[in-house]
Amino acid sequence: MNMNSKPDIVLEFLEAFEEVFDKDWDYTKQMLGISGQTEDQKRSDAELGLVAMPIVADDGTFVHPKVEDEVEDWGNRARLLAAYRALKKGLGG
């Protein structure tokens, strides 16, 4: 890949972004120390009246969180995802 042209560096960024935040999401979570709750933990929280707001569904990724509200308690994630999706669409992807 010729990294001197703008389209090439944009594509390289998108590919790397997707590897880390979508295709390798399980590995990324492991490296960040992120783990989901067990069913027992979820049940215990529910018994205590605690409500968890999922920011990424169990079968989701950062890029495809599969939750209703992508903005909930995650700072600029919605802006990043919107910009990523617009860029990808603009490049025909």
HUKAJO-V536373 format. One record per residue. N is the residue number from 1. PSI is psi in degrees with one decimal (NA if undefined). Layout:
N:PSI  N:PSI
This chain:
1:128.7  2:104.9  3:8.6  4:-18.5  5:146.4  6:-44.8  7:-36.8  8:-41.2  9:-30.7  10:-46.4  11:-39.6  12:-42.8  13:-48.8  14:-43.0  15:-43.7  16:-43.0  17:-47.0  18:-36.6  19:-48.6  20:-45.0  21:3.0  22:-69.3  23:-38.6  24:28.3  25:-41.2  26:-43.1  27:-41.9  28:-45.5  29:-42.5  30:-45.6  31:-29.0  32:-4.4  33:25.9  34:124.9  35:147.4  36:166.6  37:145.9  38:166.3  39:-37.2  40:-41.7  41:-42.0  42:-44.2  43:-43.7  44:-43.9  45:-42.1  46:-39.5  47:-30.9  48:-2.5  49:13.2  50:135.2  51:121.2  52:134.9  53:102.4  54:130.4  55:-17.9  56:126.6  57:158.6  58:-34.4  59:13.5  60:178.2  61:175.0  62:-44.4  63:-36.9  64:76.1  65:-21.9  66:39.3  67:156.2  68:-40.5  69:97.9  70:-11.1  71:-27.5  72:111.8  73:39.5  74:40.7  75:-115.2  76:16.6  77:-43.9  78:-41.6  79:-43.9  80:-46.2  81:-40.0  82:-44.0  83:-41.8  84:-48.5  85:-38.8  86:-41.9  87:-47.3  88:-44.8  89:-41.4  90:-26.6  91:3.3  92:19.6  93:NA
